[in-house]
Amino acid sequence: MNKRLFLLPATLMMMGSIQTEAQQQSIASPDGKLLVEVDNRPEGITYSVTYDQKPMLLPSALGVVTNNDDFGKALTLKDTQTRTIDHTYQLRQAKATDIHYQANELTMSFASAKGFPMDIVFRVSNNDVAFRYQFDRKDGVSCMTVTGEHTAFRLPEQTTTFICPQSDAMGGWMRTKPSYEEEYKPDAPMDTRSAYGQGYTFPCLFHLGNDGWVMVSETGTRGQYVGCHLSDYDAARGYTIAFPMEGESNGFGGTMAGMPLPCSTPWRTITTGTSLKPIVETTVAFDVVEPVYEPKHDYKTGRYTWSWLVWQDNSINYDDQVAFIDVAAAMGYEYCLVDACWDTNIGREGIERLSKYAQEKGVALMLWYNSNGAWNDAPQSPFHRMDKSAPRREEMAWMERIGVKGIKVDFFGGDKQHTMQLYEDILADANDFGLQVIFHGCTLPRGWERMFPNFVGSEAVLASENTYFTEYHAQQEGFQLTMHPFCRNAVASMDWGGTIMNRYMSKDNKSRHRRFTSDTFEMAASIVNQCAIQCIAMQPNNLTDIPQFERDFLRTVPTQWLETRLLDGYPGRYVVLARRSKEGWIVAGLNATTEPLTLELPMPMGARKAVTIYDDAAAKKGALWPESRMREGKTDKSGNLKLTIQPNGGIIVK
């Protein structure tokens, strides 16, 4: 007989331990709409998920395979425990600041065929499920190797997918992949084979038709485990947890996870809803993890300028970096990122002088580093300063002494356990020296905004540099930036790499291919894309060649958000978000379609409120870009506002 647990909120209160022979257990969310049912049978243990009585996940396998035993079949349920969780916490660098997490928890304690213990812990909040496996010592066995998981996700037959393929190992430019930089295909059938046959990177978004949406991801991964992804779809099993590929890190290191006992795996997360609103607004990636260490410095959010995006490699010289520091100072931005090869092109003495100049202007430098080691052929330096503790700490001490406030570390080797440990080690050491950290050419962050207080964000996306490289990717920018609020940026901060105000992808703003989005689109993207230190890729010419009202808006772009709401949207087509900073609400929308989009939406400012609207006029015949404009408006008596977003255009309301 199924036992449903409808538990009342209380602060981390244990609700009891129940010795049971029942092999079926259920746990519901605080509001009772989200239900997880677990069924233990000799042939294997499964779970299923329903929301509002609609199936979100069909019975799917649970369990892990270790060197101690196979924890996927012939499990004996020994005990169950339940409790309610009700706590608040604060985040500095995510989509919300003050977060209240309420959930019901079920812990099921099993013994394997050989008598080894394993717990499965489920936490169920109103739209999110998180679960993980926990292991304890037995008979003097104090360590364990996890070689794989049975964990699966079976979705209803009508499901379509919005998922990003995992690349082959050691592919791409200078053998720097996998780096989570492949292309999404919207509304694809589940049985479509992934582009490389290696499955799909997290997060994975699924559309269940009229029944709603499901997003699957993971959180809490650090040096204690491997970074996982999903396999290709199998009609019988669904999608299963896949471990790193053998070829990652140039073949060095195993694909398994070694852990001391007692230990826990990372959390698998499932976000559900009848609409996309819970997908975009979820905080589950942070709800179920805890800080690894306390901040040793007062870290600041902000904006940065970046010469490399448009001026490229030749800009990494002293004079050009002075020009971009001057842009940051003129715009009131806090940081300027000096990209690769600064050590050879500018030199350390030059960087010290540059940092002093920046500080006199009220700007702090951030410096680029190659992650390096034995896992990529990328030729950019500095080399071999981030992969070992002694040179890393020596480098960071030098940066602290000269006033550098952040680093961007690039070109990692995959998701094997030693690489996940490297991420953690870089972050932990950087905290000692007051450095914030951005990762590029990298894995998906998995709860790191809460775990590591000096973590800013990661690329892990087909980012803005590609709009420079090819006209094709410039044409895809609208699609990309209306996709990520519903998947990649929904689970973690995303360093997209720049609001681009140049209309042509060149230093002279006249040559090469053009930008295909409007000025207002780019301005709105600075709000839609979430990262604690946001790149606003202003060029020196933009201080005079864009309208004054655009410059004034870009001077005021917030990067710390108290609250985020989805007002409307569909992945890859359009999105309208409302974000609240300490200065108030800002609504930002993007339209990636080829037709004007007219929407009447509730504004969070309230009824009959005067607002400032930034939008695009309808494009004139033959014009490559519509004219951006700023105008005044007012919400109606119900708090609604009618808005039209032009093709590849944007909207901002504040």
N, C-alpha and C positions, 0 to 999 in steps of 0.2 A: 504494500500500500504506500502511495506517495505521501510524503509529509511536507507540506508547504510551510515555510517560515515567514510570517509577516511580523517583523520585529519593530518595536518602537524605538526612536532615537534615544540614545543615552551615551554619555562620554565614555567610549572604550570599555563598556561594561560587559563582563563575561556573563552569558546567559545560561551557562550550564554545560555539563558533559554528559552525553547520553550513550551508554553502552547499548549497542543495538545489533540485531542480526539482519535488520532490513537492508537490502542491497540497493534500494532506491531512495534518493534524497532530493529535496527541492528547496530552493531559496529564492525569495522574491525581493524586489527593490522596495525601498521605503514606501513608495506610492502604490505598490502592488501590481504595476503594469508590466514590469520586466521580470521574467521568470526563467530560472535555470534549473533543469532537471538532470540528475546524474543517475546512471544505471550501471551497476557493477554485475557483470556476468562472467562465467569462467572463460569465455572466449575473448573478453576484453571489457574495458570500462569506457563508457560513452557519456556525453553530455549533449543537451539540446537547449536552445534559447528561443523563447517566444516573447513578443512585445505586443501588448494589447490583444492577446490571444491569437496573434498572427505568427507563423513560424519564421524566425530570422535565421536560425541555424538548425538543420536537421541533425539527428543523432550522429555525433562525430567522435572519433577516437581520442582518448587521453592516454598519457603515460610516457615514460622515457626508457631508454635502453642504456644500461651502465655496465661497467666491468664486474659489478657485484651481482647484478641480476637484471632480468627484463621486467620492468615495472609496467607492463602493458596487458598482461593476462594472468589468470589464476591468482588474482589478488583477493585477500581476505579483509573485509571491512571490520576493523577492530573497535572504532569509536568515532563519534561525531561531536563536534563542539560548535556552538553558535555564539555570536556576540553582535552588538551594534556598534558602529563607529560614527562618531560625530566630533569632528575637529575642524579648526580653522588654521590657516597658514597664509603667509605672504610670499609673493614672488615679485622680484624687481624687473625681470626681463622676459616676460611672457605676455599672453593676450589679456590677462587679468591680474590684479594685484592682491586683493583680499578674497580668499577662496574659502568657501564653507563646504566641506566634504561630508556627506552623510551616506552611509552604506550599511548593508547587512552582510555579515561574514559567516561562511560555513567552512569548517575544517573537517575533512574526512581523513581518518588515519587508517592506513592499510599495512598489511604485511605481504611481502612477495612470497613466491613459492619457496624460496630459501630462507624465509623468515626475516628479511631485511625490511626496516620500516620506511614508509613514505607517506607524507601528508599531501593532500591537494587542498589548497586554500582558494576559495571563491569569495570575491567581494562584488556585491551587486548594488549599484546606486541607481538613480532613476532612469538613466539611459546608458549606463556603462556596466560591462562585466570585465573583471580582471581576475586572472587565476594564475597560480604558480605551483611548483612542486617543491617540497621541503624534505630534507633527509637528515637523519640522525645517525650517531655511531651505534655499532652493534658488535659485541664480542671482540673488542680491540681493533676493529676496522675503523680507521680514522681518516680515510681519503677515498675519493671516488672519481672515476672518469665517465663522463656522459658521452656516448658515441652517437646518439641520435634520439629523436623523439617520435612517438606515435601521434602526437598532437595534430588534430585535423580540424578543418572548417568546411562542413558540407552545407551548401546554400541551395535554396529551392531552385527548381528547374528553370523558372522564368528569369533568373538573375542575369543581368549584364554587368560588365566590369569597366572600371576606370583604374587601370593598374599599369605599373612601369616595369619593364623587363629587367631582370638582372643580367648584366653583361658577362661575357666570358672573362676568365681571369687573365691578367697581364696583356690585355688588348688595348686598343685605342692609342692615343698619342704617347709615345715613349713608354709604352707598357705601364700606364698609370691606372688602368681599370682593374676592378670595379670601383666606380665612384658615384653611383646613383645618379647618373646623368643621361638617362635614356628617355625615349619619347613615349608619352601616354597615348593610348588609343581609346577614345570615348565610346561607351556603350557597346563594347565588344562582347561576343558570346564567350561563355566560360570555356568552351572546348577549343578556342583558338590557341594554338601553340605559341609560347613566348618566343620572342624574336631570336634568342640565342639558345633556347632549350634549357635554360638554367632557372626558370621560374621567375618570380617577381619580388621586387624590393618592397619593404614596408614604407609607408602605410598602403593598404589596399582598400579601395572603395568599391562597393557593390550596390547596384540598384535592383531592388526586388519588385520592380513595377509598382503597382498600386499599393503593395504591402509595405513599402518604405525603403530604407537605406541601412547598410551595415558597413562599418569601417573596422578593419582588422589591423592591429599593429602590435608592437611590444615596447616595454619600458623597463628601466632599472638595470640595463646591461652596462657592466663596467668590466674591469679586468678579471672578474670571477667567472666569465662565460664567453661564449662566442656570440657574434652578431648573427642573427638568423634572418631568413627570408621565407617566402612561400614557394612551394614546388609548382610545377605545371599542374593543371587540373586533371584529376582522375575521376571518371564517372562514378566509380564505386566508393572512393574514399574522400573525394573533394580535394581541397588544397591541404597540403601537409607542411609542417615545419621542416625547412631545409637548412642544413648546416653549411658553413663556408666550403668553397670549392678547393680541391687539393692544390691547384695551381696558383692560388693567391699567395702574395708575398714571395713571388718567384719560386714557389714550391716549398719554401721554408715553413716549418711549423705544422703541427697536426690540425685536423679539422674538428677535433673533439674538444671538450671542455674538461679540465681537471680541477677538482674542488676539494678543499679540506672539509671534513665533517665536524659539526653540523653545517648545512649549507642550504641555500635556496636558489632556484633558477630565476631568471628575469620573469616579469609578469607578461602574460599574453593579454591583450586588451581587445574588447569588442564593443564598439559604440553603435547604438541602434536608435532608430526613430522613424516615425511615419513621414517626417520631412527631413530636410538637410540641416535644419537649425541645430539639433543636438550634435551633429557631426562637426560643424564649424565651431561651436561654442564649447566643446568638451575640454575638460582639464584632467582627464583620467591619467594621462602620461605623467602628471605631477602629483596627483592625489595619492597614489599608492607607493611613492618612493619617499626617502628621507634624505636630508643633507648628509653628504659624506664628511664634510668639514665646514667649519665656520669661516666667514670672510675675515681676512687679516687686514683688509684695507677697505676704504669707502669707495666702492665702484660706482661709476656714473654711466648712465645711458647717454645717447647722443647721436650725432650725425657725423659722417666723414666724407672728405673728398678723396678722389682716386684718379691719378693721371693715366694709369695704364689702360683703363677701359677703352679710351678713344685714342690717346696719344701713343699707347703701346710701349714696346721695350725701349725705344730711343728716349723716352721721357724720364728714364731713371737716371737723372743727372741733377746736380745741385741746383742749377738755375731753374729748371722746370719744376722741381719740387718746391722751390721758393714761390713760384707762381701759384701752385695749388694750395700752399699754406696761406697765401694771400687771399685766395678765393674763400677758403674756410673762414678766415678772419672776417672778410667782408660780409659773409652770410651768417656769421655768429655760430658756426659749427665748431664742435669740440675737438675733432680729430682730423688728421690727414694720414692716409695710408701710403707708405713708401713701398713699392712692390719689388719684385725679384731683382737680384744682381746689384743691389745697393752697395754691397760690400766691395765689389770690384769697380763699379762705376762712380761711386761717391766716396767710398772709403770710410773707415770708422771715425777718423778724425773729422771728416766732412759731415758725417751723421751727427756727431756731437755738436758741431756748429749749427747744423740744421735744426736740431732739437732745441737748442738755445734760442734760435731765431723764432721758432714756432711758439715757444713758451712766452716770449716777449709779445707775441701777437694774440695770446690767449688760446693757443691751439696746442694739442699734444700729438706727438707722432705715434703711429703704429707701424711695425716693421714686418715684412714678409720673410718666411723661412721655408726651405725645403724640409719636409719631414725626414727624408733621407734614411740611409741604412742600405739594406740589400733588396729593396722591393720596387724600385723604379729607375728608369734611365733618364729622367728629367734633368736637363743640363743646367737649370737655374740654380744659382747660389743665393745665400750661404748654405754650404753643405755641412752635414754631420754635426750640427749644433743642437739638434732637438731629439736625437734618437738615443742618447746616452745621458745618464744623470749628471756626471761631473761637468762636461762641456755645456750642458743645458743650463745648469745652475750658474756657472761662470758667466754665460751669456746674459742670463736674466739679471744677475747682479749688476752687470755693466749697464743694461737698459734702465734699471731702477736708478742708478747713479746719475744718468744723463737725462732723466725725466721722461723716457718712453713709457707709454701707458697701456700698450697692447701689442699682440702679435697675431699674425695670420699664418697658420702652418698648413702647407699644401702637399698633395700627392702622397696619400697613404696607400697601404698595400692590400686592403681588403678587410675582412671581418673575423679573422682568426683571433684566438684568445690573446696572443701576445700583442696584436695590434690594438685590441680594445684596452689592454693594459697600458699601452703607450699613450693613448688619448688621456687616460686617467692620470698617468704620471706627469704629462705636460701640464695639465690643469692644476694638479696639486702643487707642483713646483712653482708655477706661475703665480699662484696665490701667495706664496711666501714673498714675492717681489712686487706685488701690486700690479700685476699684468692681467688684463682681460684677454680672452682667447677666442679667435674665430678659426674654424677649420674649413679648408677647401680641398677638393679632390678627395672626398671623404665619405664616411658612412653617415647614416641618419642618426641624429642625436636621439637618445632614448631616456627622456626624463632628466637630462643633464642640467636644464635651467634651474631645477630645484636641488639637484644633487651637488652641483658645483657652482658656487655663487659668482665666480669670475668667468663662467662660460657665457659667451655672447650669442653665438649662433653658428650654423654650418651651412655650407653650400648644399651639397647632396641634392642637386637639382640641375637641370639643363639651363644654366643661368645666363645673365645678360651678356656675357662675353661672346656668346654665340650669335647675338644680334649684330655684333661687329664682324664676326668671321664670315658670315654668309647672308645673302639676301633671303634665302629660304627661312632661316631662323628669325630674321627681322620680321618677316611676314607672319611667323608663328607666335610672336610675342603676345598678342591679344589672347590667343588660345591658352598659352602657358599660364599667364597671370590670372585668367579666370578659372583655371583648373586648380591651382595650388591652395587657395583658401579652403577647398573641400577635401584636401588630402594631405600633401606634403606639409603645408604651413599650418594645418589643423592640429598636428601633433607635436610640432617643434619649430623653434625660431629658424628662419630661412634667410641666409645672406644671398639674396638674388643678385646683388652686386651693382645696383645703380638705377636711380631715376635718371633717364637720359634726356636732356633738353636740346642737344644738338639734333638738327633735322637730318643731317647726313652723317654717316659713320666715318668721319674724318676730322682731322685737326683743323682744316680750313673751313669745315662745315659747308662744303660745296661739292666735294667729290665722293667717290665710292657709292655704295647703294644707300638708299634713303631709309629713314625711320618710317614705319607704316602706321604708327599710332599718333593721336593728337597730343598737343601740349597738355590738355586737361587730363587725358588718359595717364600720361606720365606723372603728373602731379597727384592724381588720385591713387596711383600705384604706390606712392610713398606712404599712403595710409593703409591700403589693402594689404601690402606685404608687411609682415611683422618680423622685426628684428630689433634687439635692444640698442644696437648701434647701427643705424641705417645709413647705407650709402646713398648720398644724393650726388650724382655724378655731374655736378656743375663744372663747366669748362670756363676758362678765363673769359672767352668771348660771350658767354651767357650773361655776364654781368652787365652787358650793354645791348645784346641782340634779342633778348626776350622781353615782353612787356613788364612794366614795373610791378603790376599786380601779381604776376606770376612769381617774380623774385620775392615779393613781400610774403606770399604764401609759403614759398619754399624756405624762407628764413624761420618760419614758425612751426615746421613739421614736428609734432611730438613723437617720441619713441617709447614712452612708458605709459601703459594703458591700465586704467582701473577696471575696465569692463569692455567686452566685445559682444555684439549681437549681429546675427545674420538677418537682414531685412528681406532679401530675395536673391535668387540666383539659380544657375544650373551649371554644373561643371563643364568648362570649356566654351561656354556661351556668354554668360554674364554673371556679375556678382555685385551686390550692394551690401556693404557692411556699415555698421555704426560702431564707432569706438569712442570711449570716454576717457579723456585725460583730466588732469587737475584743472585745466583751463575750460573744460566742458566737452560737449559732444561734437564729433565730426562724422558726417556720413560721406562715404566714398563709394563710387560705383564705376565699373568697367563694362564695356560692351564689346565683345569679340566677334559679333556677327556682322553681316554685310548690310543690315537694315537698321534704321533708327528704332530704338526701343523706348516705348512710352510706358511708364509705370506710375501708379499712385500708391505711395507708401507712407506708413505711419512714421513720423519723425520723433526721435526720443526727446527732443527739446520740449514737446508738449503743444497744446492748442494755442492758436493765434499768436505765435511767436515770430518775431522778425528774424530773418535769417539772411546770410550772404550765400549766394549760389555762384559756383564756378562751373561753366559748361562750355559746349561748343555750339556755334551757329551751324546751321545746315551748310554743308560744303558747297561752294560755288562751282558751276560747271567748269571742268578743266583744272580745278585747284587740287593740289596733292594733299593739302591738309585743311581742315576746317579752321575757322577763326575762333580762338578761345575768347571767353568774355567773363566778366564778373558783374553780377547784378544783385539787386535786393529782392527778397521775396517774403512770403508770410505763410505759415501753416494755417490750415482751415480750422473750423471750430472743433473738428475731431482730431486735430493734430496731424492731418495728412498733408502731403505735398505731391503735386503731379510733376513728374520729371521726364524729360526726353534725353536719352543718351545716344549720341550719333555713332555710326559704325566705326569701330576701332577708336571710340571716343570715351570720355569720362565725365563724371559728375562729382562735385563736392558741395556739401551743404554744411555750414557752420554758423 
